[in-house]
Amino acid sequence: MDVIESTTQVNNKGACGGFLMDLHKGLKSKVMNVAKCIKKTGKDDPRRVIHSFKVGLALTLVSLFYYSRPLYRGFGVAGMWAVLTVVVVFEFTVGGTLSKGINRGCATLLAGALGIGAQHLATAFGQSGEPLVLGALVFILAAGATFMRFFPRIKARYDYGVVIFILTFSLVTVSGYRVTQLFQLAQQRLATILIGGATSMLVSIFVSPVWAGQDLHNLVASNLDKLANYLQGFEQEYFHCSENKENSKSSALLQGYKTVLASKASEESLANLARWEPGHGGFRLCHPWKQYLKIGALARECAYKIETLNTYLNSEIQECLEFKCKVEEPCKIMSSESSKALKAISSSMKAMTAPSAAKCHIEKSKTAAKLLRITLETISLDDAELIAVIPIATIASILEEITKSVEKVYESAHELSLLAHFKNVESNNVSPPEKPPQILHRGIINPLVDIDNSNNNNNNAGQIEITIHDIISCESSPEKVENAPSNSCAVVNIIVCH
């Protein structure tokens, strides 16, 4: 029995030791995971670390109302409203802090004044009628202010102020029924709220500021870069324009456009906050922030077309190689030039200059789109299966629509440069484009045998007549080519001497 008991004790100690070892390893792994998460969060955006220090600094400054005896005597317990204001008002961006600070200050001032006025009005109805009047006023103003929150403009810019108005008015009217020194209490709370809000705004502006307008500017420009990267990667993937190593790299670029589809909420939020910010950097006081929303909407429109294009990238349908080879060149030009145009627009936005460099790329893509239509008109599809032609024709059509979307983005970016007074920098390093050769379409060659030899000294001379219908030049604009008369022709006589 003693041997069995000792063996049992040893087993229990071993099991307990194993449990403690597993517990220690589990805690250690959790601590390591938390440390890695903290490190990753700070490394992704170092401004988050600075923002945390800024909030701590603002709270330390307003805490002096409690730590300093002279300040405490002046404000008393109402000094806690300054601490509460900093916690609620301080946001990551300057625009967010200014928006909440100004909303809170104005709403508190207005609601406090109306609350004191309502208290004086209610006292005129006597002790029995005072609570009824106060209750009616709270109901009317609270219901009316809550209904105003449903208006889109007020919801976007003044929602926080309306909430603070309802809260402050209700507190002042309800507490004023029992408190004798209502005016002094409202004055102390208003002063501490203004001090807390002013402290938050000053720290946010002057200590490593984070501007919502700059973030919006960078977000729209980076979205255009992602669309350009996709078009570049699509050209390499679909038409196999590069080696396998480069193809693997382009495959990673094909996923960036998906973030553009989900950027609407971020753009609208940043645009609303940017309107509260003062002039900073290259952004003036009345910067056209709405134009960024227009460019972002056009970029998402292009991204939706790219998403449709992406479904045909790895299609399992057997394609007609002959048809693909014939439309490959204009499709590659449209994809490549649209990508270059988007990159040029993005670069000009980052440099805050006019997007003039993108104009030539857009013209080339439009010319390629016109050549694609001409190619489709001349292709014979008698021997090709329709199911094998449809995917390639759809891709060509989507690329043409993407070209139109890129042109709209360029026009909006050009309008932004005019409204924001961006610098108009002409590129001197760009070589002039080579003059494209003329394309002779639907030509007829007729040999002429009956020649009047009496008018020619050479009896062995021959003549060929070439009739050319629809002379089309690559340098001509698509509108001129489209409006050219279909029955136009030119006759060229060539004398050949034997």
HELIX and SHEET records of a PDB file:
HELIX    1   1 ASP A    2  ASP A   44  1                                  43    
HELIX    2   2 ARG A   47  VAL A   62  1                                  16    
HELIX    3   3 LEU A   64  TYR A   67  1                                   4    
HELIX    4   4 ARG A   69  PHE A   75  1                                   7    
HELIX    5   5 GLY A   76  GLY A   79  5                                   4    
HELIX    6   6 MET A   80  VAL A   89  1                                  10    
HELIX    7   7 VAL A   94  THR A  123  1                                  30    
HELIX    8   8 GLY A  126  MET A  148  1                                  23    
HELIX    9   9 PRO A  152  ARG A  157  1                                   6    
HELIX   10  10 ASP A  159  GLY A  176  1                                  18    
HELIX   11  11 LEU A  182  PHE A  206  1                                  25    
HELIX   12  12 ALA A  212  TYR A  238  1                                  27    
HELIX   13  13 ASN A  244  LEU A  253  1                                  10    
HELIX   14  14 TYR A  257  LEU A  261  1                                   5    
HELIX   15  15 LYS A  264  ALA A  274  1                                  11    
HELIX   16  16 TRP A  289  ASN A  310  1                                  22    
HELIX   17  17 LEU A  321  ALA A  351  1                                  31    
HELIX   18  18 ALA A  358  THR A  378  1                                  21    
HELIX   19  19 LEU A  386  LEU A  419  1                                  34    
HELIX   20  20 ASN A  453  ASN A  455  5                                   3    
HELIX   21  21 PRO A  478  ASN A  483  1                                   6    
SHEET    1   A 2 GLN A 438  LEU A 440  0                                        
SHEET    2   A 2 ILE A 471  SER A 473 -1                                        
SHEET    1   B 3 GLY A 443  LEU A 448  0                                        
SHEET    2   B 3 ALA A 461  HIS A 469 -1                                        
SHEET    3   B 3 CYS A 489  CYS A 497 -1                                        
END                                                                             
